[in-house]
Amino acid sequence: MSEVFQIPVLGARHVWAVGVAPVRGAFLQEADAVESERNAEARWQLREGGEYEYEFSDNRLLFAEHECVSPSVGHPCRGRIRTGNLVGRLRLDVRLDYTGEKVGFVEFEVTSRKLDYRADYRQMLDDIARRATDLLFSAQEQIHQQVTVDAAVDSSTLYQRFAFLRAILESDRFSDALAKICASPIRKLVDEEREVRPACLRRVTPNVARQLARADLRPRWVVTEDRVETCDVDENRFVK
């Protein structure tokens, strides 16, 4: 029996994994973390035209419907993944069997059989991107390409802008930033006006002095400003 690779379910609240084993000598490897990040690739790498058996560690889990996935009849927690002629980033959503709730996802990098993936295939995509960006970002594709944002270059198409924005909003870095703000909201000091009795004044500002000087009789109330701490700032409003 082929070696079974335990691949973690990302974005899940629990520690879940799916066991994946290559069928008939299909290619499957775990890439070096530094190398995969440097090349904007998924850590777990399959091969174009390959076939793989899978089974979740929890039998309540299953893959969402996808053209590459063929679940076992009667046992949707296991089945086969067939990459066909797709090449690029393959993201498979994971759901709970009894509710259909999305609980995470698994990502693979499907590499080309015919070309050197990094030296030839990715270079070919770069060349295509310069001439026909929309071909790489088709919303109907079952697989997608990993890209990085170059802030010095203007986005040339609406879908490209959307794809970049979605990549940022779905990134771990963005989620971590939101969680940090929720755990420790940003606070600022602002001036807040309130009415107080003159006898309760803690300090007399020029504004308070003018109010006292203008009054014909001793005023019952004066308007003063205090510095107060607030969480009602743009960053916290955005998170809310």
C-alpha positions in Angstrom: 0.0 0.0 0.0 1.3 3.5 -0.9 2.4 5.8 1.9 -0.5 7.8 3.4 0.2 11.5 4.0 -1.7 13.2 6.8 -2.7 16.6 5.4 -4.1 19.2 7.9 -7.5 20.9 7.3 -6.7 24.6 7.3 -8.9 27.3 8.9 -10.7 24.7 11.1 -11.5 25.2 14.8 -10.5 21.6 15.5 -7.4 19.6 14.6 -8.6 17.6 11.6 -6.6 16.0 8.8 -7.3 14.0 5.7 -5.1 11.0 4.8 -4.1 11.1 1.1 -2.3 8.2 -0.7 -1.2 8.1 -4.3 -2.7 5.4 -6.5 -0.6 3.5 -9.1 2.6 5.4 -8.4 1.1 8.9 -8.7 3.3 11.8 -7.5 2.7 13.3 -4.0 5.2 15.1 -1.8 5.4 17.7 1.0 7.5 20.6 -0.3 10.0 22.4 1.9 8.1 25.2 3.8 10.6 27.9 2.9 10.8 26.9 -0.7 7.0 26.7 -1.2 6.5 30.1 0.4 9.3 31.6 -1.7 7.6 30.3 -4.8 4.0 31.1 -3.7 3.1 27.4 -3.8 0.9 25.2 -1.6 2.9 22.9 0.7 1.3 19.6 -0.5 2.1 18.9 -4.1 0.2 16.5 -6.5 0.8 15.9 -10.2 -1.3 16.6 -13.2 -3.1 13.4 -14.3 -2.7 11.8 -10.9 -5.2 9.8 -8.8 -5.2 9.7 -5.0 -7.3 8.0 -2.3 -8.4 10.1 0.6 -10.1 9.5 4.0 -10.8 12.1 6.7 -9.7 11.5 10.3 -13.3 12.4 11.3 -16.1 10.5 9.5 -18.4 13.5 9.8 -16.2 15.4 7.3 -16.4 15.5 3.5 -15.2 17.5 0.6 -17.6 20.0 -1.0 -18.6 19.1 -4.5 -15.7 19.6 -6.9 -14.9 18.1 -10.3 -11.7 16.6 -9.0 -13.4 14.8 -6.1 -15.2 11.5 -6.3 -16.6 10.5 -2.9 -17.3 6.9 -2.0 -20.9 5.9 -2.3 -22.3 5.6 1.2 -19.0 6.8 2.8 -18.5 10.4 1.7 -15.7 10.8 4.3 -13.5 8.9 1.8 -13.0 8.6 -1.9 -10.6 9.6 -4.7 -9.1 12.9 -6.0 -8.3 12.9 -9.7 -6.4 16.0 -10.9 -7.0 15.5 -14.6 -5.3 18.0 -16.8 -5.6 20.9 -14.2 -2.4 22.6 -13.1 -2.0 25.2 -10.4 -3.5 25.8 -6.9 -6.3 23.3 -6.0 -8.4 24.3 -3.0 -11.0 21.9 -1.7 -13.5 23.1 0.8 -14.3 20.8 3.7 -17.9 20.5 5.1 -19.7 18.7 7.9 -21.7 15.8 6.5 -24.9 16.4 8.5 -25.2 20.2 8.3 -23.2 21.1 5.1 -21.4 23.8 7.1 -18.0 24.8 5.7 -15.4 24.1 8.5 -12.1 24.5 6.6 -10.2 23.7 3.4 -7.3 21.7 2.0 -4.9 23.1 -0.5 -2.7 21.3 -3.0 -0.3 22.5 -5.7 -1.0 20.5 -8.9 2.3 20.5 -10.9 2.7 19.9 -14.6 3.9 16.5 -16.0 5.2 17.9 -19.2 7.1 21.0 -18.1 9.4 21.9 -15.2 6.8 23.5 -12.9 8.9 26.4 -11.5 11.3 27.0 -14.4 9.0 26.6 -17.4 5.3 26.5 -16.4 5.3 29.4 -14.0 7.4 31.4 -16.5 4.8 30.6 -19.2 2.0 31.9 -16.9 4.0 35.1 -16.3 4.3 35.6 -20.1 0.6 35.0 -20.6 -0.3 37.4 -17.8 1.5 40.2 -19.5 -0.8 39.8 -22.5 -4.1 38.3 -21.4 -4.6 38.7 -17.6 -8.2 37.7 -17.6 -7.4 34.2 -19.0 -5.6 33.4 -15.7 -8.4 34.8 -13.5 -11.5 33.1 -15.0 -14.2 32.9 -12.4 -15.4 29.6 -13.8 -12.1 27.7 -13.4 -12.0 24.8 -10.9 -8.4 25.6 -10.0 -6.6 28.9 -9.5 -3.1 30.4 -9.8 -1.2 31.9 -6.8 -0.1 35.5 -7.4 1.4 38.3 -5.4 0.6 42.0 -5.4 2.9 44.5 -7.0 1.8 47.9 -5.5 3.8 49.8 -8.1 1.7 48.4 -11.0 -2.0 49.4 -11.6 -4.5 46.6 -11.9 -5.6 46.4 -15.5 -9.0 44.6 -15.2 -11.9 44.5 -12.8 -11.6 40.8 -12.1 -7.9 41.2 -11.4 -8.7 43.8 -8.8 -11.3 41.5 -7.3 -8.9 38.6 -7.2 -6.2 40.6 -5.4 -8.7 42.0 -2.9 -10.1 38.5 -2.2 -6.6 37.1 -1.7 -5.9 39.8 0.9 -9.2 39.4 2.8 -8.8 35.6 2.9 -5.1 35.6 4.0 -4.0 34.4 7.4 -2.2 37.7 7.9 -5.5 39.7 7.5 -7.4 37.3 9.8 -4.7 37.6 12.4 -4.8 41.4 12.2 -8.6 41.4 12.8 -8.2 39.0 15.7 -5.6 41.3 17.3 -7.9 44.3 17.0 -10.8 42.4 18.5 -8.7 41.2 21.4 -7.2 44.6 22.0 -9.2 47.4 20.3 -7.4 50.6 19.3 -8.0 53.4 21.8 -7.6 57.2 21.4 -8.1 60.2 23.6 -10.8 62.7 22.4 -12.3 65.9 23.8 -15.8 65.5 25.2 -18.0 68.4 26.2 -20.2 68.2 29.3 -22.0 70.6 31.6 -20.8 70.8 35.2 -21.5 73.1 38.2 -18.8 75.7 38.7 -18.1 74.3 42.2 -17.2 71.0 40.6 -14.6 72.3 38.2 -11.3 70.6 38.4 -9.5 73.1 36.1 -10.4 76.4 34.5 -9.6 76.5 30.9 -9.7 79.7 28.8 -13.1 78.6 27.4 -14.5 78.2 31.0 -13.1 81.6 32.0 -14.8 83.3 29.1 -18.1 81.7 30.1 -17.7 82.9 33.7 -16.7 86.4 32.6 -19.7 86.8 30.2 -22.3 85.8 32.8 -24.2 88.6 34.4 -24.9 86.4 37.4 -23.0 83.5 38.7 -23.9 80.7 36.3 -25.4 77.5 37.5 -23.7 75.4 34.8 -20.7 75.8 32.5 -19.5 73.8 29.5 -16.2 72.1 30.0 -14.1 69.7 27.9 -12.5 66.5 29.3 -10.1 64.2 27.6 -11.7 60.8 27.5 -10.7 57.4 26.1 -12.7 56.0 23.2 -12.7 52.9 21.0 -14.9 54.5 18.4 -12.2 54.9 15.8 -11.9 54.0 12.1 -9.9 50.8 12.6 -12.4 49.4 15.1 -15.4 50.5 13.0 -14.0 48.6 10.1 -13.7 45.4 12.1 -17.2 45.8 13.4 
